[in-house]
Amino acid sequence: MQGVDTLPAELPKEATDHFGEHLMPLLPNLIDSDGTLPLEQQRHELNPSWFGSMITAHGKLTPEYEYIQDLRENNERIAALHASASHTAEETEKAKAAAARILLRGHLFDNAIINKSLDIVENVEGCGVNMVDWSLGTTKDESSSAVLEIYSDEADAETIVNLAVERIEGLTKAMTHIAPIAFRNITGLQMDTGSSEDNAHDSGVRTVAKSPVPNCEGKSALILGSGMVVGPALQVIADSGVSVTLASNELEAAQELVAPFQQPAANAQSVDAVFLDMNDAEGLPSLVADHDVVISLLPATMHVQVAELCIENGKHFVSASYESPQMRELDERARSAGLTLLNEIGLDPGIDHMSAMKIIDEAHERGEKVTSFTSLCGGLPAPEAADNPLGYKFSWNPAGVLQASQNPAQFLHRKKLQQVPGDQLMLQCRPVDIGSSALSLEQLPNRDSMIYQELYGLPDAHTVYRGTLRYSGFAPIVHALSKIGLFDNEKSIGDWLEGSDAKTLANPTWADLMTAVVQPIEGMGIRRTLRERLELEFFGSDSRNIAFKSVEAFDFLGLFGSDKKSDSLLDALAAGKTARGVLCDRLEERLSYNDGESDMVLLHHEFHMESPEGKKRRVTSTLQATGEPYPAGPSAMATTVGLPVGIAALMVLNGTIEQRGAILPLTKDIYDPILDTLEELGVVCTEKEEAVR
């Protein structure tokens, strides 16, 4: 008996024909076969395609498919373990002298991590285990998670439990290069494991790691802002025993963020939200004075004002933003006051600095020269959510992305300085292959790469390049939007529509604005005129396909829409908005994350080293993180920005970071402990190296 499974419910005709053409020649061999023969004899008589697909023979699984029985037993084992955890808390605690809870997250079943962890516990005499919670990834790209409670009722219970926990942690570390697994000891507290929906409803609690950064109890932190990255920063700080005040001009949003920390027994310390107007001459100074460290997650233009208040009140300051010249000028004042002003401690900048400097410093310690350095980073939709022509989605106002697309750039390539004007940046996109990734990605130069030659200590590098990652198709569409005038931030749409008839001005639509911007040639229509202009004026020869795709993208965004409701610009006209302003509104509307979709962060460094003996090697460091589904979150971007800034603030508080003044996370005493803690929390930069001839 034969079977074929995992077929889609419907196939296009061409695929059906293809399948049939390959199947038909195999049928005579199957028809003539004798299924009563011993299995090994059938191996010689059957076509390998048939024999390889044989799941059972003579009433049992064939050797190639015996793993199915292991999976069944594993499922039964997990079900039994979970059932054993259904006792009341009082009954369970009576049987335990000591217990610990650990969280495992990753591809737990592909490499039998769960089975191996359970085996470890069973081999520690006097130790038991319950499966407290779990979440199973439903695709090959999704991680699974499990919370195991390890316990003992022996006289030396604590020693027994700690031994089992240490062995499981050792297992996860040993498996790092095969199957990276996040290991967290969450004893005594609770943390969101991504549990199944039923379990989440039953528990009604948030989850947290046990003191991600130790020795911070009794300290206090002020977080300014209530944007997307606040959640992970708030959680890691509160989980470390620090009292937190979250101050924002959007009090309701701040209150929602702190609410999980205000549950009974959630935290011993206080976690509160307060309203703050940055123009309040008394409110901000008072808040700063009442806390030990200030984390500014406000717009970058406000950081210096906050840092100056920190110096005046003797408080440390941390932010994820680039260090401005004005911030650098505060260095001497901060050092004199014995204070730390730590900036650029998010993702990019932040994790990119730390993961790069770790490898560069190690190379220099080996006496090697770094001859080439390339760093690429991008915040993107997860591949399954990149379902629009730009391959991009926004979880915040698009203005920053539009502005970044116009930044001039310069970099060093094979000892030659390359400079790119801002209005030509999108034309510099080049395809890039990152390891074994099947993603269709492009890279764009990111601002001034030359400053990193000195900052990172790379005098011997012939190439120094930092780039932004985007999916293919993003750059030409953004270039087209810019070149036709939709990035204009000077003229209001009223100015663009000047001269339009009264009927149009009574309720203008996107079609009316585009007509004014493109000025279609008589007899050609707006779309054809736009295609011709893009091809002849902005993209150059042999760009017809790009021009067509750009206009199709404009259609997708609804930029030619004439519906008097959904495409109306009447409110924008009354508000005096510019073309860029209404474009941002449209992008946010059409390119937002839908419920259940996730974002992705991808950071990739590549180094070329040369030893004094002339031996060469290539080293890469890659971080790829996928966020929790929208809107529950947190997103990958929020996690990879919020966690580093929160951890850094904690390490300033507990004295791990001792440097004073205006500093960046470029030295071993800062990047080592932060990267170690990030790895414990599941944010891992995977390094690989190979010899180069």
Residue pairs with C-beta under 8 A, 6 or more apart in sequence:
1 35
1 56
2 30
2 50
2 53
2 54
3 53
3 55
4 53
11 19
26 47
26 49
26 50
29 46
29 47
29 50
30 46
30 47
30 50
33 42
33 45
33 46
33 50
34 42
34 45
35 42
35 57
37 45
39 57
39 58
39 62
42 51
42 54
42 57
43 51
46 54
52 64
54 62
55 61
55 62
55 65
55 68
56 62
56 65
61 68
61 69
74 109
74 114
74 115
77 115
77 118
78 114
78 131
78 134
81 118
81 129
81 130
81 131
82 130
82 131
82 132
82 134
84 130
84 131
85 92
85 130
85 131
85 132
85 149
92 130
95 151
95 153
96 151
96 152
96 153
96 157
97 152
97 153
97 154
97 155
97 157
97 158
98 151
98 152
98 157
98 158
98 160
98 161
99 149
99 150
99 151
99 152
99 161
99 187
100 149
100 150
100 151
100 161
100 162
100 164
100 165
100 185
100 187
101 132
101 147
101 148
101 149
101 150
101 185
101 186
101 187
101 188
102 147
102 148
102 150
102 165
102 168
102 169
102 183
102 184
102 185
102 186
102 187
103 145
103 146
103 147
103 182
103 183
103 184
103 186
103 191
103 193
103 207
103 209
104 113
104 114
104 117
104 145
104 146
104 147
104 148
104 168
104 172
104 181
104 182
104 183
105 143
105 144
105 145
105 146
105 181
105 182
105 184
105 193
105 194
105 682
106 113
106 143
106 144
106 179
106 180
106 181
106 182
107 113
107 137
107 143
107 144
107 179
107 181
108 114
108 143
108 144
108 145
108 146
108 181
109 136
109 144
110 179
111 175
111 178
111 179
113 171
113 172
113 175
113 179
113 181
114 146
116 171
117 148
117 168
117 171
118 129
120 164
120 167
120 168
120 171
121 127
121 128
121 129
121 148
121 150
121 164
121 168
122 129
124 160
124 163
124 164
124 167
125 160
126 152
126 153
126 154
126 156
126 157
126 160
127 150
127 151
127 152
127 160
127 161
127 163
127 164
128 150
128 151
128 152
129 148
129 149
129 150
129 151
129 164
130 148
130 149
130 151
131 146
131 147
131 148
131 149
132 147
132 148
132 149
133 145
133 146
133 147
133 193
133 195
133 196
133 199
133 203
134 144
134 145
134 146
134 147
134 193
134 195
134 196
134 199
135 144
135 145
135 146
135 193
135 194
135 195
135 196
136 144
136 196
137 143
137 144
141 382
141 383
141 626
142 626
143 194
145 193
145 194
145 195
146 193
147 186
147 193
147 195
148 168
150 161
150 164
150 165
150 168
151 157
151 161
152 158
152 160
152 161
154 160
165 185
168 183
169 183
169 185
172 181
172 182
172 183
173 183
175 181
176 684
177 686
180 684
180 686
182 680
182 681
182 682
182 684
183 680
184 191
184 209
184 210
184 680
184 681
184 682
185 209
185 210
186 207
186 208
186 209
186 210
187 210
188 210
189 207
189 208
189 209
189 210
189 239
190 203
190 205
190 206
190 207
190 208
191 206
191 207
191 208
191 209
191 239
192 206
192 207
193 207
194 628
195 203
205 263
205 266
206 260
206 261
206 263
206 266
208 235
208 238
208 239
209 236
209 239
209 680
209 681
210 239
211 239
211 240
211 241
212 236
212 239
212 240
212 647
212 650
212 677
212 680
212 681
213 236
213 240
213 647
213 650
213 651
213 654
213 656
213 677
214 240
214 654
215 654
215 655
216 240
216 241
216 242
216 650
216 653
216 654
217 240
217 241
217 242
217 269
218 241
219 241
219 242
219 243
219 292
219 293
219 653
219 654
220 242
220 243
220 244
220 245
220 290
220 291
220 292
220 293
221 237
221 242
221 243
221 244
221 245
221 291
221 292
221 293
221 294
221 295
221 649
221 653
222 244
222 245
222 247
222 287
222 288
222 290
222 291
222 293
222 294
222 295
223 230
223 233
223 234
223 237
223 244
223 245
223 246
223 247
223 295
223 297
224 247
224 248
224 276
224 294
224 295
224 296
224 297
224 298
224 306
225 247
225 248
225 296
225 297
225 298
226 246
226 248
226 250
226 253
226 254
226 257
226 273
227 297
227 396
228 395
228 396
228 633
228 634
228 635
228 637
228 638
229 297
229 320
229 346
229 637
229 638
229 641
229 642
229 645
230 246
230 257
230 297
230 638
230 642
231 257
231 633
231 634
231 638
231 642
232 634
232 638
232 639
232 641
232 642
232 643
232 646
233 295
233 297
233 642
233 643
233 645
233 646
233 649
234 244
234 246
234 257
234 258
234 261
234 271
234 642
234 646
235 646
236 642
236 643
236 646
236 647
236 650
236 681
237 244
237 295
237 646
237 649
237 650
238 244
238 261
238 267
238 269
238 271
240 650
241 267
241 268
241 269
242 269
242 650
242 653
243 269
243 270
243 271
244 258
244 261
244 269
244 270
244 271
244 272
245 272
245 273
245 274
245 287
245 290
245 291
246 254
246 257
246 258
246 271
246 272
246 273
246 274
247 254
247 273
247 274
247 275
247 276
247 284
247 287
248 254
248 273
248 275
248 276
249 275
249 276
249 277
249 278
251 273
251 274
251 275
254 273
254 274
254 275
255 273
257 273
258 271
258 272
258 273
260 266
261 267
261 271
262 271
262 272
274 287
276 283
276 284
276 287
277 283
278 284
278 298
278 302
278 305
284 306
284 309
285 309
285 312
285 313
288 294
288 306
288 309
288 310
288 313
288 315
289 313
289 315
291 315
292 315
292 316
292 653
293 315
293 316
293 317
293 318
293 649
293 652
293 653
294 306
294 309
294 310
294 315
294 316
294 317
294 318
295 318
295 319
295 645
295 646
295 649
296 302
296 303
296 306
296 307
296 317
296 318
296 319
296 321
297 319
297 320
297 645
298 306
300 319
300 321
300 322
300 324
303 319
303 321
303 324
303 327
303 343
304 324
304 326
304 327
304 330
306 317
307 317
307 327
307 330
307 334
307 341
308 330
309 315
310 316
310 317
310 339
310 341
311 330
311 333
311 334
311 337
311 339
311 341
314 337
314 339
315 339
316 339
316 340
316 341
316 342
316 649
316 652
316 653
317 339
317 340
317 341
317 342
318 340
318 342
318 343
318 345
318 645
318 648
318 649
318 652
319 342
319 343
319 345
319 645
320 343
320 344
320 345
320 346
320 347
320 349
320 350
320 641
320 644
320 645
321 343
321 344
321 346
322 343
322 344
322 349
323 343
323 344
323 662
323 664
327 341
327 343
327 662
328 662
330 341
330 662
331 341
331 661
331 662
332 661
334 340
334 341
334 660
334 661
334 662
335 660
335 661
338 660
339 660
339 661
340 652
340 657
340 659
340 660
340 661
340 663
341 661
341 662
341 663
342 648
342 652
342 657
342 663
342 664
342 665
342 670
343 662
343 663
343 664
344 350
344 353
344 664
344 665
345 644
345 645
345 648
345 664
345 665
345 674
346 640
346 641
346 642
346 644
346 645
347 377
347 379
347 601
347 603
347 637
347 640
347 641
347 644
348 377
348 603
349 664
350 641
350 644
350 645
350 665
351 603
351 623
351 640
351 644
351 675
351 678
351 683
351 685
352 375
352 377
352 603
352 605
353 664
353 665
353 666
353 671
354 644
354 665
354 666
354 670
354 671
354 674
354 675
355 603
355 605
355 621
355 623
355 671
355 675
355 685
356 373
356 375
356 456
356 605
356 621
357 456
357 665
357 666
357 667
357 668
357 671
358 668
358 671
358 672
358 675
359 605
359 607
359 619
359 621
359 687
360 370
360 373
360 456
360 457
360 458
360 607
361 668
363 369
363 370
363 607
363 609
363 619
364 370
364 457
366 611
367 611
367 612
368 609
368 610
368 611
368 612
369 460
369 609
369 610
370 458
370 460
370 461
370 607
370 608
370 609
371 460
371 461
371 462
371 463
371 608
371 609
371 610
371 616
372 461
372 462
372 463
372 464
372 606
372 607
372 608
373 452
373 456
373 458
373 461
373 463
373 464
373 465
373 605
373 606
373 607
374 463
374 465
374 466
374 467
374 605
374 606
374 607
375 452
375 465
375 466
375 467
375 603
375 604
375 605
375 606
376 432
376 434
376 443
376 466
376 467
376 468
376 469
376 602
376 603
376 604
376 605
377 446
377 466
377 467
377 468
377 469
377 601
377 602
377 603
377 604
378 441
378 468
378 469
378 470
378 601
378 602
379 599
379 600
379 601
379 636
379 637
380 386
380 391
380 392
380 469
380 470
380 471
380 599
380 600
380 601
380 602
381 387
381 391
381 392
381 393
381 593
381 597
381 598
381 599
381 600
382 597
382 598
382 599
382 600
382 626
382 627
383 439
383 600
384 597
385 393
385 593
385 594
385 597
385 598
385 599
386 392
386 393
386 471
388 556
388 590
388 591
389 473
389 477
389 549
389 552
389 553
389 556
390 471
390 473
390 474
390 477
390 478
390 553
390 591
391 470
391 471
391 472
391 473
391 474
392 401
392 470
392 471
392 474
392 591
393 591
393 592
393 593
393 597
393 599
394 401
394 587
394 588
394 591
394 592
394 593
395 592
395 593
395 599
395 630
395 635
395 637
397 584
397 588
398 583
398 584
398 587
398 588
398 591
399 580
399 584
402 478
402 487
402 580
402 583
402 584
404 468
405 425
405 426
405 478
405 479
405 482
406 422
406 423
406 425
406 482
406 487
407 422
407 425
407 446
407 447
408 419
408 420
408 421
408 422
408 425
408 447
409 419
409 420
409 422
409 425
409 428
409 444
409 445
409 446
409 447
409 448
409 449
410 417
410 418
410 419
410 420
410 445
410 448
410 449
410 450
411 417
411 418
411 445
411 449
411 450
411 463
411 464
411 465
411 466
412 418
412 449
412 450
412 453
412 461
412 462
412 463
412 464
412 465
413 463
413 465
414 462
414 463
415 462
417 450
418 445
420 428
420 445
423 482
425 444
425 445
426 444
426 475
426 476
426 478
426 479
426 482
427 475
427 479
427 539
428 444
428 445
429 442
429 443
429 444
429 470
429 474
429 475
429 476
430 442
430 443
431 440
431 441
431 442
431 443
431 472
432 441
432 442
432 443
432 467
432 469
433 441
434 441
434 602
434 604
434 622
435 604
435 620
435 622
435 688
439 471
439 602
440 471
440 472
441 469
441 470
441 471
441 472
441 602
442 469
442 470
442 471
442 472
442 474
442 475
443 467
443 468
443 469
443 470
444 467
444 468
444 470
444 475
445 465
445 466
445 467
445 468
446 466
446 467
446 468
447 466
449 464
449 465
449 466
450 464
452 458
452 464
452 466
453 459
453 461
453 464
455 664
455 666
456 666
458 464
469 602
469 604
473 549
473 553
476 539
476 546
476 549
476 550
477 549
477 550
477 553
479 538
479 539
480 534
480 538
480 539
480 547
480 550
480 553
480 554
481 487
481 554
481 583
483 534
483 537
483 538
484 517
484 518
484 530
484 533
484 534
485 517
485 579
486 517
486 559
486 579
486 580
486 583
487 579
487 580
487 583
488 578
488 579
488 580
489 578
489 579
489 580
489 581
490 578
491 578
491 579
492 573
492 576
492 577
492 578
493 508
493 513
493 569
493 572
493 573
493 577
493 578
493 579
493 582
494 573
494 576
496 513
496 516
496 517
496 579
497 504
497 505
497 508
497 512
497 513
497 516
497 573
500 508
500 512
500 516
504 512
505 573
506 570
507 564
507 568
507 570
508 568
508 569
508 570
508 573
509 561
509 562
509 563
509 564
509 567
509 568
509 569
510 558
510 559
510 560
510 561
510 562
510 567
510 569
510 586
511 526
511 560
511 561
511 562
511 567
512 562
512 569
513 569
513 579
513 582
514 526
514 554
514 559
514 560
515 526
517 579
518 526
518 529
518 530
518 533
519 529
520 526
520 528
520 529
520 530
521 529
521 532
524 532
526 560
527 551
527 555
527 560
530 547
530 551
530 554
531 544
531 547
531 548
531 550
531 551
532 547
534 543
534 546
534 547
534 550
534 551
535 543
535 544
535 546
535 547
539 546
539 547
554 560
556 590
557 586
557 587
557 590
557 591
558 566
558 567
558 586
558 590
559 586
561 567
569 582
572 581
572 582
572 585
577 585
593 599
593 630
593 631
594 630
595 629
595 630
595 631
596 629
596 630
597 629
597 630
598 626
598 627
598 628
598 629
598 630
598 635
598 636
599 626
599 627
599 630
599 635
599 636
599 637
600 624
600 625
600 626
600 627
600 636
601 623
601 624
601 625
601 627
601 636
601 637
601 640
602 622
602 623
602 624
603 621
603 622
603 623
603 624
603 640
603 685
604 620
604 621
604 622
604 623
605 619
605 620
605 621
605 622
606 618
606 619
606 620
607 618
607 619
607 620
608 616
608 617
608 618
608 692
609 616
609 617
609 618
609 619
610 616
615 691
616 691
616 692
616 693
617 689
617 690
617 691
617 692
618 689
618 690
618 691
618 692
619 687
619 688
619 689
620 687
620 688
620 689
621 685
621 686
621 687
622 685
622 686
622 688
623 640
623 683
623 684
623 685
623 686
625 636
625 639
625 640
625 683
626 636
627 633
627 634
627 635
627 636
627 637
627 638
627 639
628 634
628 635
634 642
639 683
640 683
643 678
643 681
643 683
644 665
644 674
644 678
647 674
647 677
647 678
648 657
648 665
648 670
648 674
651 657
651 670
651 673
651 674
656 673
657 669
657 670
658 669
659 667
659 669
659 670
663 670
665 671
665 674
675 685
678 684
